[in-house]
Amino acid sequence: MTKESGSRESLDERVVLVAAGLAGLAADTLGTGLGIVRGLLRRSDAADVAADAGRDLEARGRLVLDKYASPPPAHLEVLARHALARRAADGG
């Protein structure tokens, strides 16, 4: 076995270890999430909590759409509006 093939084996081993670590993290996160959901379902005000969560998600969606969907006004258009407003304020 040459040194190069040994380093390749080490790289393959590291890739497998990282993938296993990510899978373990995903499983832990999923388990924690399921525990939270179970806890919420046991609450007497689960419907209110779900309604609040829905409203929060809608508000977050509006913010995202406002941020990314509508383009900002054209810079020259903004300057032209300011100039017109200044002329109107000066009386000319």
Backbone as a ProteinNet text record, in pm:
[ID]
protein_1_A
[PRIMARY]
MTKESGSRESLDERVVLVAAGLAGLAADTLGTGLGIVRGLLRRSDAADVAADAGRDLEARGRLVLDKYASPPPAHLEVLARHALARRAADGG
[TERTIARY]
85.6	0	90	68.1	147.8	89.2	167.2	122.3	0.1	-2.4	-114.2	-244.8	-243.9	-367.1	-409	-312.5	-345.3	-413	-368.9	-432.5	-571.7	-588.1	-720.1	-815.8	-765.8	-848.5	-887.5	-796	-823.3	-929.6	-920.9	-1020.5	-1158	-1163.1	-1290.1	-1349	-1260.6	-1307.1	-1363.1	-1297.4	-1345	-1480.5	-1497.7	-1625.5	-1737.2	-1710.1	-1811	-1843.9	-1741.4	-1764.7	-1846.1	-1816.1	-1892.3	-2037.3	-2057.9	-2194.3	-2271.2	-2204	-2270.1	-2302.1	-2211.5	-2236.9	-2355.7	-2365.4	-2479.5	-2609.8	-2605.8	-2726	-2767.8	-2671	-2702.4	-2760.8	-2704.5	-2757	-2899.5	-2926	-3060.9	-3158.9	-3117.4	-3205.5	-3234.4	-3131.7	-3152.9	-3246.5	-3226.8	-3311	-3454.8	-3473.2	-3607.5	-3674.1	-3598	-3652.6	-3693.5	-3610.9	-3644	-3768.7	-3776.6	-3893.7	-4020.8	-4012.5	-4130.9	-4172.4	-4076	-4107.2	-4178.1	-4135	-4199.3	-4342	-4360.1	-4494.4	-4585.8	-4535.2	-4616.5	-4656.5	-4563.2	-4592.8	-4698.8	-4690.6	-4790.3	-4927.7	-4932.7	-5061.4	-5129.2	-5051.8	-5109	-5166.1	-5131.6	-5179.1	-5327.8	-5393.6	-5537	-5562.6	-5464.9	-5482.8	-5406.8	-5401.9	-5327.2	-5383.1	-5514.5	-5574.3	-5529.8	-5523.8	-5478.8	-5331.1	-5251.6	-5109.4	-5092.1	-5167.7	-5159.5	-5204.9	-5309.8	-5357.2	-5251.7	-5189.2	-5082.9	-4965.3	-4929.7	-4819.5	-4853.7	-4978.1	-5020.9	-5012.3	-5056.5	-5047.9	-4902.4	-4818.8	-4676.6	-4614.1	-4649.1	-4594.8	-4644.3	-4770.7	-4822.8	-4750	-4728.5	-4657.3	-4514.3	-4449.7	-4313.3	-4312.6	-4412.6	-4422.6	-4441.3	-4524.9	-4542.1	-4410.4	-4336	-4208.2	-4111.1	-4105.9	-4015.6	-4055.8	-4185.6	-4231.9	-4207	-4230.8	-4204.1	-4056	-3973	-3828.9	-3776	-3824.2	-3764.5	-3850	-3981.3	-4067.3	-4077.5	-4089.1	-4106	-3969.8	-3942.3	-3813.3	-3811.1	-3697.1	-3689	-3716.1	-3760.6	-3785.6	-3655	-3668.1	-3550.8	-3489	-3358.3	-3287.7	-3317.4	-3314.7	-3340.5	-3485.4	-3577.4	-3717.4	-3731.7	-3664.1	-3668.7	-3610.6	-3498	-3437.6	-3529.5	-3595.9	-3687.2	-3804.5	-3857.7	-3968.1	-3924.3	-3805	-3753.4	-3736	-3684.9	-3664.9	-3798.7	-3900.7	-4033.1	-4094.1	-4077.6	-4129.9	-4059.6	-3929.2	-3853.8	-3896.8	-3917.1	-3962.5	-4100.8	-4189.7	-4324.8	-4319.2	-4229.9	-4217.5	-4160	-4070.2	-4009.4	-4101.4	-4209.4	-4307	-4275.8	-4195.8	-4161.2	-4172.4
-116.7	0	122.7	211.4	333.1	438	541	649.5	720.2	732.7	801.6	726.4	594.7	518.7	521.5	527.6	539.9	671.8	780.4	910.1	912.5	842	834.4	758.8	653	576.2	662.8	741.4	830.3	933.6	984.1	1081.1	1015.6	894.8	822.8	799.5	763.2	739.6	867.8	977.9	1106.4	1143.8	1118.1	1147.8	1066	938.4	851.3	900.9	940	988.8	1117.8	1208	1333.4	1304.6	1215.5	1180.8	1117.2	1029.5	967	1070.6	1165.5	1272.4	1357.9	1391	1469.6	1392.5	1262.3	1180.7	1174.9	1162	1161.2	1292.9	1403.6	1535.9	1552.8	1507.4	1516.2	1433.4	1315.3	1229.2	1292.3	1349.8	1416.7	1536.1	1614.3	1732	1690	1585.7	1535.5	1485	1413.4	1363.9	1477.7	1580.9	1697.2	1766.6	1780	1843.7	1765.7	1634.3	1552	1564	1573.4	1592.9	1724.3	1827.9	1959.4	1952.6	1888	1876.1	1797.4	1688.3	1610.2	1694.3	1772.2	1859.7	1963.2	2017.4	2116.9	2054.5	1931	1865.4	1832.7	1816.7	1786.7	1910.3	2027	2150.6	2169.1	2232.1	2257	2370	2457.7	2569.3	2544.9	2419.2	2383.8	2454.6	2471.1	2539	2684.9	2749.4	2888.9	2900.4	2805.9	2806.5	2785.8	2695.4	2670.6	2793.5	2860.6	2980.9	3091.2	3107.5	3207.1	3175.8	3047.9	3007.1	3035.3	3011.3	3040.4	3188.1	3271.7	3416.8	3463	3405.4	3440.2	3402.5	3284.2	3241.8	3330.9	3372.8	3463.1	3596.7	3649.2	3776.7	3763.7	3652.4	3630.2	3619.6	3554	3543	3678.4	3763.5	3899.3	3976	3964.6	4034.7	3986.6	3855.1	3801.2	3848.3	3844.1	3888.8	4038.1	4117.3	4260.6	4288.2	4206.4	4228.1	4188.4	4075.8	4021.8	4035.3	4046.8	4043.5	4178.5	4285.1	4415.7	4482.6	4526	4590.9	4729.9	4775.3	4909.9	5013.9	5132.9	5235.6	5275.9	5317.2	5358.9	5483.1	5484.9	5593.2	5729	5734.8	5863	5907.6	5813.4	5847.3	5912.2	5858	5914.9	6055.6	6073.6	6208	6307.2	6263.2	6351.6	6392.1	6299.7	6332.6	6432.6	6415.3	6510.7	6649.1	6653	6781.8	6851	6776.3	6834.8	6884.9	6807.6	6850.7	6975.8	6985.5	7103.6	7225.8	7210	7322.3	7368.4	7274	7309.4	7382.2	7341.7	7406.1	7545.3	7567.2	7698.3	7791.5	7738.5	7819.9	7835.2	7751	7770.4	7648.4
0	0	0	-94.1	-100.4	-9.1	10.7	98.3	39.7	-93.8	-159.3	-139	-154.1	-134.9	11.6	104.1	245.5	276	214.2	237.9	175.6	64.1	1.3	92.5	152.4	243.4	363.2	408.8	520.5	481.8	358.9	311.5	301.7	247.9	238.2	377.6	469.4	606.4	667.5	642.2	695.6	635.9	505.8	440.5	502.5	526.9	588.5	729.2	804.4	940.3	941.2	849.4	841.2	802.2	706.8	665.9	781.4	857.2	971.8	1078.8	1097.9	1194	1154.5	1025.7	977.2	992.7	964.8	981	1127.4	1216.6	1359.2	1405.2	1356	1390.3	1339.9	1218.4	1162.5	1244.3	1285.9	1365.2	1501.4	1563.9	1692.7	1678.9	1573.6	1550.9	1525.3	1445.7	1417.6	1544.8	1626.9	1753.6	1845.7	1851.9	1934.6	1880.9	1749.4	1689.4	1716.5	1707.6	1736.1	1882	1970	2111.9	2136.3	2068.7	2082.3	2029	1914.1	1855.8	1949.1	2005.4	2099.5	2219.5	2271.4	2384.6	2350.5	2229	2187.5	2172.1	2122.1	2102.7	2235.5	2340.7	2472.4	2540.5	2492.2	2555.2	2529.2	2623.3	2606.4	2507.4	2489.3	2396.2	2265.4	2222.8	2102.5	1979.2	1972.6	1857	1851.5	1968.2	1972.3	1933.7	1981.5	1947.9	1797.5	1738.7	1594.8	1515.8	1563.2	1494.4	1501.5	1618.5	1632.4	1540.4	1534.2	1446.8	1300.9	1262.5	1125.3	1093.8	1188	1166.6	1159.4	1243.9	1239.8	1106.2	1055.4	926	812.6	818.1	715.5	719.5	840.1	853.5	801.3	834.3	785.7	633.6	577.4	432.5	366.1	427.5	372.6	373.4	483.4	492.2	385.3	364.3	263.4	124.6	95.2	-36.6	-56.4	47.4	36.1	13.4	74.8	64.2	-72.7	-125.9	-247.9	-373.3	-360.5	-478.8	-547.6	-471.6	-535.4	-552	-674.5	-697.9	-633.5	-591.3	-533.9	-642.7	-604.4	-706.7	-774.5	-898.6	-974.5	-910.2	-901.6	-833.5	-897	-1029.6	-1096.5	-1076.8	-1069	-1043.5	-905.8	-807.8	-672.7	-672.5	-741.2	-748.7	-819	-925.6	-998.1	-909.7	-831.7	-741.5	-635.4	-581.8	-483	-545.3	-668.1	-735.4	-760.2	-804.3	-826.4	-696.1	-589.3	-460.8	-411.9	-432.9	-390.2	-471.5	-602.8	-686.5	-643.1	-613.7	-570.7	-436.8	-348.5	-217.1	-229.9	-328.4	-350	-427.2	-480	-552.3	-698.5	-754.2	-893.5	-967.6
[MASK]
++++++++++++++++++++++++++++++++++++++++++++++++++++++++++++++++++++++++++++++++++++++++++++

